């Protein structure tokens, strides 16, 4: 059986001819709560989706850890010994050498692009240190070249290939900043030209990678970068990417100076710090919408108390206590907050799912790194938003409910 306070509160929430305006204000308050909750859920989902999507795309072509050396040049000569030590560190799943360099790439159309050159182990399979092998649209990491007279095979990012019109089978020319020779006849350094066959294309969805990366076998990259038998460093994959910083400390302890380990979070610290701060700022700003709706609840209940002063006096005269009167208006306000929160939650989740599934919002990848607006709804975020909304709605009932409870029966009945 329902308690009498809830029954009276439900009666007060129903529209009557004498209180149409109060009912309209109640509807506006409910709609305000719903809009605030919906906006908060969508925005928090978008910010979480950006963080998750960027993290996944970053780890597609980047390892969890990079082992490098201190000093002016990125060069690791004794990498065989270091590789053995790194593989024995707890938490390390796979490790492999890599080469990092730069170049000027042309496909013979009087147009050249500055590119980042990455040298990795061909066809790493189960011991891969990145997820690049899963991002291929054509070809793979075997780098099998079939054109005569080339220095090897390379794979390109899809956007870079589109701009250069360089697709599988195309022979491209690349100039290396290292390995140039001095020509005494002209009194200048002459760069070395390399010819490669494009053997594959990858599409990570990360603009920076797809627009600038050229990947080749590690042994070819060593010659291209004039490193001889040395490499730039080691790529490491760990069991839990979120604990890569702890593994990095263990790697540094095992290797000692002059070696250092950089985890993926440290390498992208500014980007994720900005996203985290933006998520917090947007949550605070949109929470103000719910607070505005809470003021609507206050005004609604205050007007309801004024509109039903005589009825409150009659209820008090019939024996209803001040505490029960307070509960009636608290129940009325909580009901408004509950319905508004429920409607806003359902609408927010629905909008988030539709935006994410159908990719309704496109982005400029040159600015945002990704080409659409991702949404990732966490159950914990939705629960926190719902709890905060209900708490604000409950607090909004305190003042008008207290004012109603303070009314004296005789004065309330005489009220005009």
Helices and strands as residue ranges (DSSP letters): H 4-13, G 17-19, H 20-61, E 65-69, H 79-87, E 92-106, E 112-120, G 125-127, G 132-135, E 136-138, E 153-157, H 158-164, E 171-176, E 181-183, E 188-190, E 193-202, H 207-212, E 213-217, H 218-224, E 233-238, G 241-243, H 244-255, E 259-263, H 264-267, H 269-307, H 309-317, H 322-358, H 365-368, H 379-396, H 398-405, H 409-414
